[in-house]
Every structure is written in C-alpha cells, then in structure tokens.
C-alpha cells in the first residue's frame, strides 16, 4: 500500500475549504482503495465524519430516481454502520417526497452529526438518466446549507469528469457541462505510480518475505506498466506466486517479461474490459489511425477525452497521442488480431532449423505462401479496416512467437508506420510495415530509411520491409505478392515484401 494522500495531495486543502469537487481516473488505478483509506484517515483524525459510498447499486434503477436514491441511502447506512463510530451513524431518515429523498436524508444527518460530514460518492457515473440528474441537483441544492445542515464536502468519483456523465441509457447523451453540479471547484485525477513508488511497493514484499526484486526487474516493471497500478500489482503477483515461488530466488527483468507474456495470454478482468472497449466507435476513431500511424483528422473532443479517461492513451511528453503504456501497446493489437488468429488454417512449422533456431529464409517462404493463399479472405476478419493487413500478419507471426518467442510492436501517430520485432530464442527479426494508399507515392524509399533507423536501434544488419498495396484496381493478392532484395543507404540488407 501507498499512503492515499501522497497520490491525492490536493484533497485535504479542498476538504478544509468545504469544497465540492470531482475525482476521475481510469478503472483499476486504485480510486476505491485510496478513497476508503482517505475516509478512514479523515475520520480517525477526529475532525470529520468521512464515508466512502458506492453508487453502483443505483445503476439498475435506470430513470427511476426514487429507487436509485433508496439504493444509495441503503448503501450509506450499511457503510456507516461498518466504518463509522456509533456516535457518527446517521439518524432514521425522515419521510420525504420521492424527488428529494437523498437531500432530505443528508440534511437530517448533517444536523445531528457532531462533526462535519465528508462524503465520497464512488461510481457516481454508474447512475443514468433522471436518477443521475436528480442526485446532482439535490447536491447542488443543499450546497449552500453546508456544513451544519448538509455535508461539508462532497467528492464525486468516477471514470470521467462530471460534464461527461451519461444522461441517457443508450450511451450517446452526456451532460456536456458541469451543470447541474456547477458548484465543483476542481476536477482531480489519480496519477499512476512513479518508478520509485513501484520500488517501494515491491520492497514491501521483500520486507515481508525476504525475496528480492533486482533493480533491473523494477525498471522493467515500470517500463511495461508506466506505473499503472493494476498492472504493477498483476506483474508482481505472477512473478512471486507463479513463476518464482521460491523466496530465496531473486526476481529479474526476464521474470518480468515472462509475467507480461502470461498477462497477455490470460487477458484477466482488467485487460479484458479494455479489450471490450476497442470495438466502440469513438474508441475506434482514435485507435485505428493511431495504430496505422495516420493523423487523427476531425475527431470530436469528447472522443479524445473518453479514450484518455479510459486510460488507453495519453499525451506523450514530447507531444502527440500515444498508447498509455507498452503493455497496452502489446495487448491492443493482439486482441484485435484474435479473430484472424482463430481463423488461421493449420500450418506446418517449417521455419525452425533442427537446432530450434529461427530460419528467416524459410519463414519468408512460409509467409509468402500463406499470404498468397489466405491473405484475401482473412482481411475480412480484422475489425479495424485501416490496419487489417497488419493484424493478419501479426496473427501469422503470433503463431511463430507461440513456439517459444515474443512479438513486440511500436507505432506512433502521424508516422505512417508500424514496427514489429519478433524474438525467438537468440534470434531477432525486425519488420517495418507500410501501406500504399490511393494518391500516395510508393512508400519504398521512406520505408527503407525508417527500417534502417529501426535496425540500427536494435543492433541488426537485416530485416523485412512489408508494403501492403491497398490501392484500388490492383490484381488479386495471390498475383501481386512477391519478395525482392534491397539495401539501405548504410548497407543493411532488406527483404522487401510487396503484398
């Protein structure tokens, strides 16, 4: 555990000012854990009666705002009985018209409570339609009566900022403004862990068990996760419970990479929930050009905020949009290629030598044969049209990687490229993927320059440049697929695949 206030240093001053504010952050970053710890800390200080309350039970009520309020009030009473001293429990809630059940109950509690009330309404964006509007309006209405006749401070916690809360059940309508909660003074977010905090968390395991995380393991864990809390924990759990249960054995960067591969294969709840989002139109509008290396074009600002709020992408320090962390960068195209992978026909493994090493010449022959025969029908299995060839190629390479290797990807918005790195034992194959679209010049020249830089960074002297010709009026794939040799300006050997 990390101290809750370290990640939320702004909260105490805002509560001290009797503010109402919003905390929003992606799923599985520790919002609920931090808020519960913060509520306990505030109550233990003797200054406040602070309570964390989930609104999730009100989701099923839909537009039935009376039922939604009753669900929230029931949750308040149960949570108060568990987490607050008896003298801070709410009184019996007085009768009230259906439209003001929550406000009347909170006012009655604030009047008799010996301390100022601080309420953290978690999962507030689980509420929908009239139920959401009703709750927000009651909080705004009681705001001027604080602290003696209404909670002194209220924090709305959810995935998104208040202006982006859904007000319809079909996911299309949003408030578009902080009204009817225009009393908020701040919209905070919960940051990821720093590298030092990852080390601090892992050192707690070392302190408890004696098992050591080497500095290289901590660096590697931070690289893959960029401090995303669920991923930081999930990597460690796979290492200490599955890969290296022997507490006398130190954990290395190789163990982190192995744990990462387990997570990618398993796609546990957190990764699976992200994967479910990939087919949503507003997520696709951002991710498809990002994965293809294209400019975003005219994208609604709400779509940009939504995909950032999901934690899928972030603004890069140097500018531009990028996938939030390398592990997500791996899992997103892998999920998108799942259908293509499942559709692959049976194929003999011809690309390994007798000693188990990768034979890139045989791999090229296998890919050309595969692409000529199956490329055209498999393109239809890819959910993102712009990168359909990329996904089918990755599905093919995953079959190679699953025999004892890994497949890593790099892509950046506006570069018109995707880089792939296939590692199989001591062998490494670097690939540059380009698309030739209508109205564009042949990407061969740019591709050779880009691949040369990629190979230099990997310390390799050869690689593949795969050019997918998506121009209209081209012959069938089987007729135009071929491979030719080329050389970069620095003398590196390249196999150019025209597909």
Secondary structure, 3 states (H helix, E strand, C coil): CCCHHHHCCHHHHHHHCCCEEEEECCCCCCHHHHHHHHHHHHHHCCCEEEEEEECHHHHHHCCCHHHHHHHHHHHHHHHHHHHCCHHHCCCCCCCCCHHHHHHHHHHHHHHHCCCEEEEEEECHHHCCHHHHHHHHHHHHHHHHHCCCCCCCEEEEEECCCHHHCECCCCCCCECCCCCCCCCCCCEECCCCCCHHHHHHHHHHHHHHHCCCECHHHHHHHHHHHCCCHHHHHHHHHHHHHHHCCCCCCCECHHHHHHHHHHHHHHCCHHHHHHHHHCCCHHHHHHHHHHHHCCCCCCCCHHHHHHHHHCCCEEECCCCCEEECCHHHHHHHHHHHCHHHHHHCCCCCCCCECCCCCECHHHHHHHHHHHHHHHHHHHHCCCCCHHHHHHHHHHHHHHHHHCCCEEEEEEECCCCCCEEEEEEECCEEEEEEEEEECCCCCCCHHHHHHHHHHHHHHHCCCEEEEEEEECCCCCCCHHHHCEEEEEECCCCCEEEEEEC
